[in-house]
């Protein structure tokens, strides 16, 4: 089953970016580029930084794990989906590293 979004938008499920999931469970990018347990808020923040106008749908469940309401984010389609996922994951990693450095300074 393919998730459909409004015209000009693509769907990003947290599972697409999750390094803890195998590709058979929904991960779309390589494990090396993925992030561990991405949160919707992190995906939204990264999408905002990329100018993708994110729209959050918290009540949605990833089709292959329909019992878990992980939510999803709709973003503007600017480039290939894989490219966007990799850029979002990269920004999430950067934000996490920045947060970790800030904690160390305290």
Buried (B, 14 or more C-beta within 10 A) or exposed (E): EEEEBEEEBBBBBBBBBBBEBEEEEBBBBEEEBBBEEBEBEBBBBBBEEBEBEBBBEEEBBBEEBEEEEBBBBBBBBBEEBEEBBBBBBBBBBEBBEEEEEEEEEE
